[in-house]
Amino acid sequence: MELARFLAGDDFIIFLLLFVRLSSLFAFLPFFSHANIPIAVKGALAFWMSLLFFPLVASSSLPLTPLALGVAILSEALLGFVAGLVLQFVFAMLSTAGDQISMVVGFSMATVFDPQTGQSSQVISQFLTMIMLLVLLAFDGHHMLIAVIANSFEHIPLGGFVLTTQMFDYFLNAMKHLFVMSFVLSFPVVAFS
């Protein structure tokens, strides 16, 4: 009886938007988007987390027109993509630093298969990325990511994410700093080689 009432009302639309937000975040966030995690596990985790976070957003009010619902779904998917992109900048910085180190020390031909990206990368890049993942797990970074997701409901209502010009400026600056920081990280090895 409760399930039928849940599926019939506005609660279903709120749950759907919540599920889209969490699914897109788990699809693009660095730790959760690993290629070795099956899609069924990611989907089950997103569904379970949607049930868990549903009481936080159950009081939201959304327009019920098909166009507004489509825009809200796209907004939630875009939020997950943008959040994942921002966190991928850190891993790209380490990978670029590893590429620069590999070129200097002569390991540029030593490549391994990277299971996270599905491509081959240099050994030192892979090593630095694995160290970063271990640091992320050791300092409970995966729990911090879940806490950030929980706090996002207070700051960004369901269906309310909009790309602004400030975000584009941030992405451009992040790309610029990505190369600068990767050079800073690789500089001690490059300078002494």
C-alpha positions as CSV (number, residue, x, y, z in Angstrom):
1,M,0.0,0.0,0.0
2,E,2.8,2.4,0.9
3,L,4.7,1.6,-2.2
4,A,1.7,2.3,-4.4
5,R,1.2,5.7,-2.7
6,F,4.9,6.4,-3.2
7,L,4.9,5.6,-6.9
8,A,1.7,7.5,-7.6
9,G,2.6,10.9,-6.2
10,D,5.1,13.7,-6.6
11,D,7.5,11.6,-4.4
12,F,8.3,9.5,-7.4
13,I,9.5,12.4,-9.4
14,I,11.7,13.6,-6.5
15,F,13.0,10.1,-6.1
16,L,13.7,9.9,-9.9
17,L,15.7,13.2,-9.9
18,L,17.6,12.0,-6.8
19,F,18.4,8.7,-8.5
20,V,19.7,10.6,-11.6
21,R,21.9,12.9,-9.5
22,L,23.5,10.0,-7.6
23,S,23.8,7.8,-10.7
24,S,25.6,10.6,-12.6
25,L,27.9,11.3,-9.6
26,F,28.8,7.6,-9.3
27,A,29.4,7.5,-13.1
28,F,31.9,10.4,-13.1
29,L,33.5,10.8,-9.6
30,P,37.0,9.4,-9.6
31,F,36.9,6.6,-7.1
32,F,33.3,5.5,-7.8
33,S,33.7,5.6,-11.6
34,H,36.4,2.9,-11.7
35,A,36.0,0.6,-14.7
36,N,36.4,-2.5,-12.6
37,I,33.2,-1.8,-10.6
38,P,30.3,-3.4,-12.5
39,I,27.5,-1.1,-13.7
40,A,25.0,-3.2,-11.8
41,V,26.9,-2.5,-8.5
42,K,27.0,1.2,-9.3
43,G,23.3,1.2,-10.1
44,A,22.4,-0.7,-6.9
45,L,24.6,1.7,-4.9
46,A,22.9,4.7,-6.5
47,F,19.4,3.2,-5.8
48,W,20.3,2.4,-2.2
49,M,21.8,5.9,-1.6
50,S,18.7,7.4,-3.2
51,L,16.5,5.6,-0.7
52,L,18.9,6.8,2.1
53,F,18.9,10.4,1.0
54,F,15.2,10.6,0.1
55,P,14.0,12.0,3.5
56,L,16.5,14.9,3.1
57,V,14.8,16.1,-0.1
58,A,11.2,14.8,0.3
59,S,9.9,18.3,0.9
60,S,11.1,19.6,-2.5
61,S,8.5,21.0,-4.9
62,L,8.9,20.6,-8.6
63,P,6.8,21.5,-11.6
64,L,5.2,18.5,-13.2
65,T,5.3,19.5,-16.8
66,P,7.2,17.1,-19.1
67,L,9.5,19.8,-20.4
68,A,10.4,20.9,-16.8
69,L,11.0,17.3,-15.8
70,G,13.3,16.8,-18.8
71,V,15.3,19.9,-18.1
72,A,15.5,18.9,-14.4
73,I,16.8,15.4,-15.4
74,L,19.4,17.0,-17.7
75,S,20.4,19.4,-14.9
76,E,21.0,16.5,-12.5
77,A,23.1,14.6,-15.1
78,L,25.1,17.7,-15.8
79,L,25.8,18.2,-12.1
80,G,27.4,14.7,-11.9
81,F,29.4,15.3,-15.0
82,V,30.8,18.7,-13.8
83,A,31.6,17.4,-10.3
84,G,33.4,14.4,-11.8
85,L,35.3,16.7,-14.2
86,V,36.5,18.9,-11.4
87,L,37.9,16.0,-9.4
88,Q,39.4,14.4,-12.5
89,F,41.6,17.5,-12.8
90,V,43.6,16.3,-9.8
91,F,44.2,12.9,-11.3
92,A,45.1,14.4,-14.7
93,M,47.7,16.6,-12.9
94,L,49.3,13.6,-11.4
95,S,49.2,11.7,-14.7
96,T,50.8,14.6,-16.6
97,A,53.5,14.9,-13.9
98,G,54.2,11.2,-14.3
99,D,54.4,11.6,-18.1
100,Q,57.0,14.3,-17.7
101,I,59.0,12.3,-15.2
102,S,58.9,9.2,-17.5
103,M,60.2,11.2,-20.4
104,V,63.2,12.5,-18.4
105,V,64.2,9.3,-16.7
106,G,63.8,7.1,-19.8
107,F,60.6,5.2,-18.9
108,S,58.5,6.7,-21.6
109,M,58.3,3.3,-23.5
110,A,57.3,1.4,-20.3
111,T,53.5,1.4,-20.4
112,V,50.9,-0.5,-18.5
113,F,47.2,-0.9,-19.0
114,D,45.2,1.6,-16.9
115,P,42.0,-0.1,-15.7
116,Q,40.4,3.2,-14.7
117,T,40.7,4.9,-18.1
118,G,40.9,1.7,-20.3
119,Q,44.1,3.0,-22.0
120,S,47.7,2.4,-21.6
121,S,49.7,4.9,-19.6
122,Q,53.3,5.2,-18.4
123,V,54.4,3.3,-15.3
124,I,55.2,6.3,-13.3
125,S,51.8,8.0,-14.1
126,Q,50.0,4.8,-13.1
127,F,52.1,4.7,-9.9
128,L,51.3,8.3,-8.9
129,T,47.6,7.7,-9.7
130,M,47.5,4.6,-7.5
131,I,49.3,6.5,-4.7
132,M,46.6,9.3,-5.0
133,L,43.8,6.7,-4.8
134,L,45.4,5.1,-1.7
135,V,45.8,8.6,-0.1
136,L,42.1,9.3,-0.9
137,L,41.1,6.0,0.7
138,A,43.4,6.4,3.7
139,F,42.1,9.8,4.6
140,D,38.4,8.7,4.1
141,G,38.1,10.6,0.9
142,H,35.3,8.4,-0.3
143,H,33.3,9.2,2.9
144,M,34.0,12.9,2.3
145,L,32.6,12.5,-1.2
146,I,29.4,11.0,0.2
147,A,29.2,13.9,2.7
148,V,29.6,16.4,-0.1
149,I,26.8,14.7,-2.0
150,A,24.6,14.9,1.1
151,N,25.5,18.6,1.5
152,S,24.7,19.3,-2.2
153,F,21.0,18.9,-1.5
154,E,21.1,22.0,0.8
155,H,23.0,24.2,-1.7
156,I,21.7,22.9,-5.1
157,P,18.0,21.9,-5.1
158,L,16.9,19.0,-7.3
159,G,16.7,20.2,-10.9
160,G,18.3,23.6,-10.0
161,F,21.9,23.2,-11.3
162,V,22.8,25.7,-14.0
163,L,26.2,26.2,-15.6
164,T,27.3,29.8,-15.2
165,T,30.1,31.9,-16.7
166,Q,32.0,31.7,-13.4
167,M,32.1,27.9,-13.8
168,F,33.6,28.2,-17.2
169,D,36.2,30.6,-15.9
170,Y,37.0,28.1,-13.1
171,F,37.4,25.3,-15.6
172,L,39.8,27.4,-17.7
173,N,41.9,28.3,-14.7
174,A,41.9,24.7,-13.5
175,M,43.2,23.6,-16.8
176,K,45.9,26.2,-16.7
177,H,46.9,25.3,-13.2
178,L,46.8,21.6,-14.1
179,F,49.9,22.0,-16.3
180,V,51.6,24.4,-13.8
181,M,51.1,22.0,-10.9
182,S,52.1,19.0,-12.9
183,F,55.4,20.8,-13.8
184,V,55.9,21.7,-10.1
185,L,55.4,18.1,-9.0
186,S,57.8,16.7,-11.6
187,F,60.4,19.5,-11.3
188,P,62.6,17.8,-8.6
189,V,63.0,14.8,-10.8
190,V,63.4,16.7,-14.0
191,A,65.9,19.1,-12.4
192,F,68.2,16.4,-11.1
193,S,68.1,14.2,-14.3
